[in-house]
Amino acid sequence: MLPDSLADGLRHLGLSEPDWLSFRPTGEKAWLQTKFNNVPRYLFRVYTPKSDGFTDHVWAKSKAFKHGDKDSEVDILTRSNDNDAADMLNRHLRWWPNDSDNLVSWTCSCLVALQYIVYRHADTRDGSPLENIFLCIVDTTSFPKGVFLRDMDLIYAYSSFDIQLKELEGLRSKKHRNFSGSFYFGEYLSQGALRIEDKCQIVSAKDLWDQGLPIIHPQLCQLDGTPTWANKVIELREPFYGEGKSLESITESELQAVVSITMLFMPKWRIPMAINLIALRTRSDKDKDAIVRKLRGPIYQCCKWQDSSPLCTNIANYDTLPEVQLYGRITHIFYHTSRLLTSLDYIKEAELSLRHGILAIHQSPESNSTYTSRKLPCLIPSHRSLLNRLDMVVYLSESLRE
């Protein structure tokens, strides 16, 4: 591998790989352009040394790019043979071997990603220890539109060219025979090589477990037994569909485990990670006050609550992703509560300054003068106007507080 300084120099000269390979839909697939606006802000990827492709803190590369495939810098949507493109997509989504696979998988579901960690650890084809399994989170707003695309959108675009891909389209919406959920996992795709440096954070599974993930979700963290992934995710989602069931309140130990895990992350990532961790399990409406208090605690003071605004944080709001829907609801509550509390803080500060201003005016030598008493008509007009305006602002601030 080239030293970073040399690699950066070559990149500057245009002699090394570009930072991303965008999806560029045209013609009959031009409708995919509208789907770029729906990509969630935060996506997760799990990888190990035995994963297809290559991922570290700088790059997320496909298997084809890793092995120098000639088409690894060619957008799937611009390939001349739709049948071949559909076959590559189908093989990738089914985890079938394919050296020319130029796609890289991500998910908007933290639950899906964490269960995949358990699967990779338990599966004899991998079996990596937790210290060699990594969770990567990226902020998709740090990339141009077109870098990520939802798996279902690509499936719709190519299902007519591959019968097995058409069957997969049906499977994604199919309900499980024993549980209420369906076989949809919030998957998004990038292609070729994607430079994620300074746009991601990566932590090891061991650190997640050591800092308390089993406290937050014991059922998720069972590392022994037969390796399973899809069925287990659907099983773990089942409590989300239990309408009317009484829910236990979130415990202080759970909230403290959330804090401990988010301390592994830089400030930018702490609030979205905290909310994703809380949303791993269904929560009672009574928990919202405790959750918001914790999210406004000391370690989150350096975080920008404004980043939780729905104006800048897309969320995949699909019924088939109940854990992501809960993440969205908690994010919404946290943002609007933070905005209200911040406004009240501003009002308190303004009110205090106004009270000091009014007091200073009343205590000034001029205010004791017979000629400037508020009760006399000879009050200096500008003085009277200032007092009236200050009194009005105080009145308005009291009204807002109420």
N, C-alpha and C positions, 0 to 999 in steps of 0.2 A: 504494500500500500504506500502511496506517495505521502511524503510529509505534508502537513496542512498548508504550509507556506507555498510549497511548489504546486500543490493541487489548486490553490487559490489563484496563483499566477497563471497557470494554464487555463483555468476557467475564464479569467479576465481576458485572455487572448482568444477565447473561443475554441480552445484546443481540447476541451474535456466536456463531459456530459452536461446538458442543461439541467436546471434545477427542478424541472417537472415536465411531464408529458400530459398535456391537456386533452380532454375529450372535446372534439370539434364537430358537432352534429350538423349535417347539411342535408338538403334534398328531402327524401321521405322521412328522415330521422331528425329533421330540424326541430320538431316538437320537444326534443330533449333539452333544448336551450332553456325552456321555462323551468325545468327541474333543478337547475343549478341554484335557484333562489331558495330551494327547500332543504338544502343540505344543513344538518345540525351544526351548531357552532363547535361542539366538542365531540371528537371521535377517539375510540380506543383501539389499540392493537396489542396483541400478546405474541411474544416470540421467544424462541429458545435457540441454542446453537444448532439444533436439528431441524429448525423450520425451513421450509422452502424459501428461496430468495435470501435476502440479507437485510437486517435492520440493526441500526445502532443510533446514537444520539445525533448523527449527521444525515444518514440516508435510510430510506425505506425502499428497497429494490426488489423487483420481481425475480422469479426464478429464471426467466428468459434473459433478463438484463444481467443477472449474476453470471450466467454462463456465456455471455457475449452473443446471444442470438441476433441474427441480422435484422429481425423485425422488432426488436425490443424498443426501438425508438419510433415505432409506427403506431399511431393512434388506431385502436380497434375499429373506430367508426369510419376511418378512411381506407380500410383494407378493401381490396377489390373483390374478395370472395366472402360473401356473407355466410356461406355454409361453414367455412373454416373458422370464421370469427365466432359463430354460434357454438361450434364444437369446443373451441377454447374456453368460452364462457361457461358452458355446461360442465366441462371437466374441472374447471377451477372451483365452481360452486359445490360440486360433489366431492371434492378432495381427491379426484382421480389423478394418477401420475401423468405429467405432461411437461416435457422439458421446454416446450415453447410457450408455457404459461406466462403471460406478460401482465397479469393482474395481481394486485395486492389488496388483501381484505382488511377492513376496519369495521367497527360496530359502534352505534350510538348508545348501546346498553352496557352499563358497567356490570350488571348482573351476568350478562352473556360472556363478557370478557373474563370475569373472575372465575366463572365455572369452566371456561376453557383452560385456565391455568390449572385447575384441578385435573381436568382431562389429560392435558399434556404430561402432567406429573405422573399420573397413574397408568397411562398407556405405555405398553412395553415397546412400542415403536419409537417412543421418545424417552420417557422415564427420567427427564431432567430433574435434578434436585431443585427445590424452590429458589435457591440462590442463583440458579442459572436460567430462571424463567422471569421474564420482564413484562411489565405493563407500561405501555406508552400512551400518553394522551397528547393530542394535537389540537390546536385552535385553528379551525378551517378558515376563519376570517383573515388569517395571516397569509393565505394563498389566494391566487387569482381564482375567479369563478371558472369552473370547468375542470378543476383538478380532481374533484371527487364527484361520484355519481352513485345513486342508489342502485343496489343490485336488481330490484324489481323493475326499475326503469329500463335497464339494459336487457333484462329478460323479456319484457314486453316488446322491445325493439327487434329482438332476434328469435323469438319463440317460433315464428312461422318457418324458420330455416332449419329447425332441429326438433324432432319429435320428443326426444328426451328432455330438452329444455322446456318444451311445452308442458310436459308432465311435471317438471319442477315448479313451473308457474302455479299449477294447481296445488302442489304440495305445500307451497308457502302459505296458502290460505286455508289449508286443511286443518280441522280441529283434531286434537289428540283423542284416541279412543277411550282413554281413561281419565283425562283431565279436561278442563275448560279451555285451556290455551291452544294456540296453533303453532305451526312450525315456521314462525317468522322471527328473525333474530336481529333485525335492525342493521343489516349489512350494507356497507358502502365500499366502493372500489376506487383505487387509484391505479395507475399503470406505469410501467417502465421504472424509472428511477425518480424518486421524490426527495428533494433536499428538505429535511425537517429540522435542521440545526436552528436553534434559537426560536423555534416555533412549537416546541414540545417539552415534555418532561418525562423521564423514565425512572421507574423505581422497581426494585426486585420484589418478587412474590414473597421471599423470606421476610423482607422488611414489613410488608403488609401484614403477614401473619404474626410476626413478633410484636407489632405495635397494636394488635388487638382486633384484627378482622374476625377471628372466631367469636369474639364477644358480640360483635354487631350482627353476625349471621352464622350461628353454629352449624346449621344444616348445609350451608354452602361450603363450609370449610372442612368437610369430612374427606380426608385424603386417602383413606383405605377403601378397599372394595373394588368392584368391577368398574373399569373406566367407562364413563358415559358422559355425553354432553347435551345433545338436543333434548332427549327425553328428560334429563335432569333439570334443564332450564325450565321446561314446561311444568314439571312437578313443583319447582320452587316458586313459580308464578301463581300456583293454585290459590293461595290465600288472598291474592288480589281480587279474585272473583267471588269471594265469600261474602256477599252482600248481607248486611244485617247482623253479622257475627260481632260479638264484643271483642275489642282489641285491647291488649295490654298496653299501658302507657310506656313510652320510651323511657329507658332507665338512665340514670346519671352515668353508670358505667359504660353504657353504649355511647352516650354523647362524649364521654372522655376518650373512648377508643377512637371515635371520629376525629377528635382533636389531635390525638397522638399520631394517627396516620397522616392527617393533612399537614402536620409539621414536617413530614418528609418532602413536601413540595414547596416550591417557591411561592411567594404571595399571590402571584397571578392565578395560580391554579387551586388555591386552597378552598375558596367558596364553592366553585363547581364540583370539586372532588368531595367536599363535605356533604353537599346536598345529594350527590350520586350515592354516597355510602349510606346516608340516612334512608334513601329511597330503595335500597335493596330489599326492604321488607315493608309490607303495608303498614300504615300508621294511622292512629286515631286523630280526629280533628282536634282533640284536646291537647295534642302534642305540640301544636304550632307555636304556642307561646314559649315553651321550653326550647324548641328548636331555634326560633329567632333569637332568643336571648343568647344561646350558645354561639350562634353565627355572628353575633355582634360583640363577642367576647374579645379579650386582649389580643390573641394571636391573629385575629381577623381584622384588627384595626388598620393594618397596613394594606388591606385589600380594598379594591374599588367595588362597592356594592352597586354602583351604576352599571357595571359590566353585566349585571343580571337583568338589565332592562330587556323587555321583549323586542325593543327596536334593534338590538344588536345581538340577541341570543336566540337563534332558531332552535326549535325543539321538535323532534319527530313525534308528533302527536297522533299515534296510531293506536287503535284499540287493542291490537295484537302485541303491543309493547306496554303493558300496564306499569311496569317499573319506570319506564321513561316518562309516561304520563304523570306519575307521582312526582318524579324529578321536576317536571314542568310546573306542577301546582305549587310545590314547595318554593321553587325559584320565584314564582309569581308573588307568593305571600311575602317572601323575604324582601323582594325588591320594593313592593308597595309599602310594606311596614317601614323599611329603612328610609324610604323617601319621606314618609309622614314624620318619622321621628327626627330626621334631619331638618325638616321644615320647622318643627317645633323648637329644635335647638336654636335655629336662626332667629325665631320669634323671641325666644327668651333672651338671647344676646341683644337683639334690637330693643326689646323692652327695657332691659337694664340700662342700656346707653341712653334711651329716651328719659328714663326716670332721673338719671344723673344730669341730663341736660335741663330738664324741668326744674330740678332742685337747684342747679347752678343759677338759673335765671331768677328764681324766686329769692335766692340768697344774695344776689348781686346788689350793690349799693343803690342802683337805680330802681330796683323793685320795691324798695322801702320808701321811695320818694312819693310825696303826695301827688306829684304830677304824673307818676307812671303806675299808680295802683290799677289793678285790673278792673276795679269797681268804678273807676272814674272815666268819664268820656275823653279826658285829655291824655289817655294812654297813648304812647307813641304807636302809630299804626303798624309799623314793622314788628314791634315787640308783641303787640296783641296778635298779629297774624301768626307769628312763630309759635306762640303759646297755643293758639287754637289748632294749628296743624299738628303740634306735638300731642295734644290731648286727643285729637282724632286718630292718630296712629296708635296710641295706647289703647283706645277704644276698639279699634279694628283688631289689634293683636289679641285682646281679650275675647273678642268674638270668634276669632280663628281657633283659639285654645278651646273654647266651648264646643 
